Amino acid sequence: MFGIVKNMRRIEKIKSKLKLLVTNIILLLVVVLIMFFLIDFVINLTQPKFKEIHDYDDDYLHNLIPNSNKLKIMSPVDGGDIINIKINEDGFRGNSFNLKNNITRIMVYGDSFIEGEFSQLNFTFVKRLEYFLNKNNNSHEVLNAGVVGYGPDQASLRIKNEYNKFKPDIIILSLFVGNDYGDLIRNKLYRIKDGDLLENDVKLNKFNSFKRSAVIKFPSLNLYYRGFLKIKSLFVKSEAYSVMDSLDVNLDDCESYYLNNDVDSVFEDTMDVDVVLNRNTTCSSDKLNLMFRIVNELDNIAEVNDFEFIVMIIPSKEMVDDSLFDKSDLPDNFNKTYLTDITETMFNDAGVKNINLYPYLRENNLNNSFYFKLDSHWNNDGQNYSAYIISEELKKKLYKK
């Protein structure tokens, strides 16, 4: 009898200790959650650089979040500028639109080169183009329809959905030939079936969508993730990424394109090395065919709806400046301008108006004049000069001045 009582007391002590342990764990979790939300609240107020302005989108895979904003801090090597990026209520970078009548409206679609998160608003390509076109009279407004990570397929879908709303007189589609061909395969938004260009029913990776939503709601997660990466870098050295590594990624993307409609990531771009090195493969041919069909469809839409459509071809900084081009792991016959050349030729043959910026940037380049040192985009001089060239070409092609 005495033994039973003793065992019961022991059990009660264990239960009491477990209850205390559970209570302490719950209290600890509550304290951690309170600290998390406090940190997140402070970051929201004081650290807009951790905010997100992009979210996944069922129609375009991803898009800018209306009425959002963040700070971007450039590397000291690239000037260290602190850039306030504001998205207006229509989901475009910049201030609210004041759409005017009796004015020439231009919309510029494209990727990060056009959205221009690496520059203050007034130094972006779009604002500089508006400046040059309005030098003699205030007769143009230029709208920034660029989104980081966009391919011409995403821009195409937006153009088809937006031209009736904004009624542009001119639409410029910017193509960065360094990776825009690959976007068509990675995004899987279009397929060609029985000779017809068809919009595809894609499936976004749900886990990636969840992560993006969590970061949008709790910007402090970006802070924790960056801290993790810094700690990781102390123990794990990152390997140099070569051009041939891009080729491996190209092959993986092509395999996925033919297997399913699942889209894993929409923010990771890879250089289109395969189109240059493996020109005769089915995937390279499909990339070129998709690009042609998408752009040609937009050109036809422009003709039917009475607005001008022009393609702007942007080269990479390695194409423009020989000192930045590393040929160490490439074949001797690698043609670094093949992508700009074939793109321009393809559209010229089809009668699609286009402006290839490569010869202009190349001719006037001096020690990487037009691109940042670390970042792969135009610097302020690059955006200013490119905008000047486009403004002059628009006058020649459209205004006959």
C-alpha positions in Angstrom: 0.0 0.0 0.0 2.8 2.4 1.0 4.5 1.6 -2.4 1.4 2.5 -4.4 1.1 5.9 -2.6 4.7 6.6 -3.2 4.4 5.8 -6.9 1.3 8.1 -7.1 3.2 10.9 -5.5 6.1 10.4 -8.0 3.6 10.5 -10.9 2.1 13.7 -9.5 5.5 15.3 -9.3 6.3 14.3 -12.9 3.0 15.7 -14.0 3.6 18.9 -12.1 7.1 19.2 -13.7 5.7 18.5 -17.2 2.9 21.1 -16.6 5.5 23.7 -15.6 7.7 22.8 -18.6 4.8 23.2 -21.0 3.8 26.5 -19.3 7.3 27.8 -19.7 7.5 26.7 -23.3 4.2 28.4 -24.0 5.4 31.6 -22.2 8.6 31.5 -24.2 6.7 31.1 -27.5 4.5 34.0 -26.6 7.5 36.2 -25.7 9.2 35.2 -29.0 6.0 36.0 -31.0 5.7 39.4 -29.2 9.3 40.2 -29.9 8.9 39.1 -33.6 5.9 41.4 -34.1 7.6 44.3 -32.3 10.7 43.9 -34.5 8.5 43.6 -37.6 6.6 46.8 -36.5 9.8 48.7 -36.0 11.2 47.5 -39.4 8.0 48.6 -41.1 8.4 52.0 -39.7 12.2 52.5 -40.0 13.6 50.0 -42.5 11.6 50.1 -45.8 14.6 48.4 -47.5 13.2 45.1 -46.2 9.7 45.7 -47.7 8.5 43.9 -50.8 6.9 45.5 -53.8 6.4 42.4 -55.9 3.9 39.6 -55.4 2.9 36.5 -57.3 0.0 37.0 -59.7 -2.4 34.4 -61.3 -2.4 36.3 -64.6 1.2 37.3 -65.1 3.0 35.1 -62.6 4.1 38.2 -60.7 3.5 41.9 -60.6 4.0 45.1 -58.7 1.9 45.7 -55.6 -0.2 48.8 -56.0 0.5 51.6 -53.4 3.7 49.8 -52.2 7.1 51.2 -51.6 10.6 50.2 -50.5 14.2 51.5 -50.3 17.0 50.1 -52.4 20.6 50.7 -51.3 23.1 50.4 -54.1 26.6 49.0 -53.4 29.3 51.6 -52.6 31.1 50.4 -55.7 28.0 51.4 -57.7 27.6 54.8 -56.0 25.8 53.8 -52.8 22.7 55.6 -53.8 19.6 55.2 -51.6 16.6 54.9 -53.9 13.0 55.3 -52.8 10.9 53.1 -55.1 7.2 54.0 -55.1 4.5 52.0 -56.8 1.3 54.0 -57.7 -2.3 52.8 -57.3 -2.3 51.3 -60.8 0.7 49.1 -60.1 3.3 51.1 -62.0 6.5 52.6 -60.7 6.2 56.3 -60.2 3.6 58.9 -59.2 -0.1 58.7 -59.8 -1.1 59.0 -63.5 -2.6 62.2 -64.7 -3.7 61.0 -68.1 -4.1 63.9 -70.4 -5.9 64.4 -73.6 -4.3 65.8 -76.8 -0.9 64.4 -75.8 1.2 61.6 -77.2 1.1 58.8 -74.7 3.9 56.2 -74.7 4.0 53.1 -72.6 7.3 51.3 -72.1 7.1 47.6 -71.2 10.0 45.5 -70.1 12.0 44.1 -67.2 14.3 45.6 -64.5 16.0 47.8 -67.2 12.7 49.7 -67.5 11.3 49.6 -63.9 14.8 50.9 -63.0 15.0 50.1 -59.3 18.7 50.9 -59.4 18.1 54.7 -60.1 16.1 57.6 -58.7 12.8 58.0 -60.6 13.9 61.1 -62.6 17.1 59.3 -63.8 15.2 56.2 -65.1 15.1 55.5 -68.9 11.4 56.3 -69.0 11.7 59.7 -67.4 14.8 60.6 -69.5 12.9 59.6 -72.6 10.0 61.8 -71.6 12.5 64.6 -71.0 14.1 64.4 -74.4 10.7 64.1 -76.2 9.4 67.2 -74.4 12.5 69.4 -74.9 10.7 71.7 -77.4 7.2 71.3 -76.2 5.3 69.4 -73.4 3.5 67.0 -75.9 4.5 63.6 -74.5 3.8 61.5 -71.4 5.8 58.3 -71.0 4.5 55.6 -68.6 6.8 53.1 -66.9 5.3 49.6 -67.4 8.5 47.8 -66.5 8.6 45.0 -63.8 11.7 43.4 -62.4 12.0 39.8 -63.8 9.5 40.2 -66.6 9.9 38.4 -69.9 8.3 39.5 -73.2 5.6 36.9 -72.6 4.4 38.6 -69.4 4.7 42.0 -71.0 2.6 40.7 -73.9 -0.2 39.6 -71.7 -0.2 42.9 -69.9 -0.2 44.9 -73.2 -3.2 42.9 -74.4 -5.1 43.6 -71.2 -4.1 47.3 -70.7 -3.9 49.0 -74.1 -7.7 49.7 -74.1 -7.5 51.2 -70.6 -4.6 53.5 -71.1 -5.0 54.1 -74.9 -1.3 54.6 -75.8 -0.3 56.1 -79.1 3.0 54.2 -78.9 4.0 51.1 -77.1 7.7 50.2 -76.7 8.6 46.6 -75.8 12.1 46.4 -74.3 13.9 43.1 -74.8 17.1 42.4 -72.9 18.5 39.7 -75.1 20.8 38.4 -72.3 17.9 36.4 -70.8 14.6 37.2 -72.3 14.6 34.2 -74.6 15.0 32.0 -71.6 12.0 33.7 -69.8 9.7 32.3 -72.5 10.7 28.7 -71.5 10.9 29.2 -67.8 7.6 31.0 -67.5 5.7 28.6 -69.8 3.0 31.2 -70.4 2.8 30.4 -74.2 3.1 27.3 -76.3 3.0 26.7 -80.0 0.6 23.9 -80.9 -0.3 22.9 -84.5 1.2 26.2 -85.7 -0.9 28.4 -83.4 0.5 30.5 -80.5 -1.6 29.6 -77.4 -1.7 31.0 -73.9 -0.8 28.2 -71.5 -2.5 27.3 -68.1 0.5 27.3 -65.8 0.7 26.3 -62.1 2.7 28.5 -59.7 4.7 26.7 -57.0 2.5 27.1 -54.0 5.3 27.0 -51.4 7.1 29.9 -53.2 3.8 31.8 -53.3 3.4 31.2 -49.5 6.9 32.4 -48.8 6.4 35.6 -50.8 3.1 36.3 -49.1 4.8 35.8 -45.7 7.6 38.2 -46.5 5.1 40.8 -47.8 3.2 40.6 -44.5 6.3 40.4 -42.3 9.3 42.3 -43.7 11.5 41.2 -40.8 11.7 37.8 -42.4 14.0 39.4 -45.1 16.2 40.7 -42.3 16.5 37.2 -40.7 17.2 35.6 -44.1 19.9 38.1 -45.0 21.5 37.4 -41.6 21.4 33.7 -42.2 23.1 34.2 -45.6 25.8 36.3 -44.0 26.5 33.7 -41.3 26.4 30.9 -44.0 29.0 32.8 -46.1 31.4 32.7 -43.2 31.5 28.9 -43.4 30.5 28.1 -47.0 32.4 29.8 -49.8 30.3 30.4 -52.9 31.7 29.0 -56.1 32.3 31.2 -59.1 29.4 31.1 -61.6 30.6 30.5 -65.2 28.9 30.9 -68.5 28.9 27.2 -68.9 27.0 26.9 -65.6 24.3 29.0 -67.4 24.2 26.4 -70.1 23.4 23.6 -67.6 20.5 25.7 -66.2 19.3 26.4 -69.8 19.1 22.6 -70.4 17.2 22.0 -67.1 14.7 24.8 -68.0 14.2 23.2 -71.5 13.6 19.8 -70.0 11.0 21.2 -67.6 9.2 23.1 -70.3 8.5 20.0 -72.3 7.5 17.9 -69.2 4.9 20.0 -67.4 3.2 23.4 -66.8 4.7 23.9 -63.3 6.5 27.2 -62.6 8.9 27.1 -59.7 10.5 30.5 -59.7 9.8 33.7 -61.6 12.6 35.9 -60.3 15.7 33.9 -61.4 17.1 34.8 -64.8 19.9 32.9 -66.6 21.9 34.0 -69.6 20.7 32.5 -72.8 23.9 30.7 -73.7 22.2 27.8 -75.3 20.7 29.9 -78.1 24.3 30.9 -79.0 26.1 27.6 -78.5 23.4 25.0 -79.3 21.6 26.8 -82.1 20.2 23.7 -83.8 18.4 22.2 -80.7 14.7 22.0 -80.5 14.7 24.2 -77.4 16.8 27.0 -79.1 14.5 26.9 -82.1 11.4 27.1 -79.9 12.8 30.1 -78.0 13.3 32.0 -81.2 10.0 30.9 -82.6 8.1 31.9 -79.4 9.8 35.3 -79.4 8.9 35.9 -83.0 5.3 34.8 -82.6 4.7 36.8 -79.5 6.2 40.0 -80.9 4.5 39.5 -84.2 1.1 39.1 -82.5 1.6 42.4 -80.7 2.6 44.1 -83.9 -0.6 42.9 -85.5 -2.7 44.0 -82.5 -1.0 47.5 -82.8 -2.0 47.7 -86.5 -5.6 46.7 -85.9 -6.0 49.1 -82.9 -4.1 52.0 -84.5 -1.1 52.5 -82.2 2.5 52.2 -83.0 4.6 49.3 -81.7 8.4 49.3 -81.5 10.8 46.8 -80.0 13.9 48.1 -78.2 16.8 45.7 -78.1 19.1 46.0 -75.1 22.6 44.4 -75.0 24.4 43.2 -71.9 27.4 45.1 -70.7 29.7 42.2 -71.7 28.5 42.7 -75.3 29.2 46.4 -75.1 32.6 46.4 -73.3 35.2 43.8 -74.4 37.1 44.1 -71.1 34.2 42.6 -69.2 33.8 39.6 -71.5 35.5 36.5 -70.1 36.1 33.9 -72.9 38.1 31.5 -70.8 35.5 28.8 -70.7 33.9 29.4 -74.1 34.6 28.1 -77.6 36.8 30.2 -79.8 34.0 30.8 -82.2 31.6 32.1 -79.6 29.8 35.2 -81.0 28.8 37.5 -78.2 26.6 39.7 -80.4 24.6 36.7 -81.9 21.5 37.4 -79.8 21.3 41.1 -80.7 22.1 40.3 -84.4 19.5 37.5 -84.8 16.8 39.5 -82.9 17.2 42.5 -85.1 17.3 40.5 -88.3 14.3 38.5 -87.3 12.2 41.6 -86.7 13.5 43.4 -89.7 12.5 40.5 -91.9 9.0 40.5 -90.4 8.6 44.2 -90.8 8.5 44.9 -87.1 9.9 48.3 -86.1 12.8 47.8 -83.8 15.8 49.8 -82.5 19.0 47.9 -81.6 20.9 49.9 -79.0 24.0 47.7 -79.3 25.9 49.7 -82.0 25.2 53.0 -80.3 26.3 51.9 -76.9 29.3 50.0 -78.3 30.5 53.0 -80.4 30.4 55.4 -77.5 31.5 53.1 -74.7 34.7 54.0 -72.8 35.6 51.8 -69.8 32.1 50.5 -69.2 30.6 54.0 -69.5 26.9 52.9 -69.5 26.6 50.1 -66.9 27.2 49.8 -63.2 30.4 48.0 -62.1 28.7 45.3 -60.0 25.1 45.6 -61.0 24.3 44.4 -64.5 22.0 47.3 -65.4 22.5 50.7 -67.0 23.9 53.4 -64.8 22.4 57.0 -65.0 24.6 57.7 -68.1 23.4 54.5 -69.8 19.8 55.3 -69.2 20.2 58.9 -70.3 22.1 58.0 -73.5 19.7 55.1 -74.4 16.7 57.4 -73.9 18.3 60.0 -76.1 18.9 57.5 -78.9 15.4 56.2 -78.7 13.9 59.7 -78.7 15.9 60.5 -81.9 15.0 57.2 -83.5 11.3 57.7 -82.7 11.5 61.0 -84.5 13.0 59.3 -87.6 10.7 56.3 -87.6 7.4 57.9 -86.6 7.6 61.7 -86.8 9.7 62.0 -89.9 11.6 64.9 -88.4 
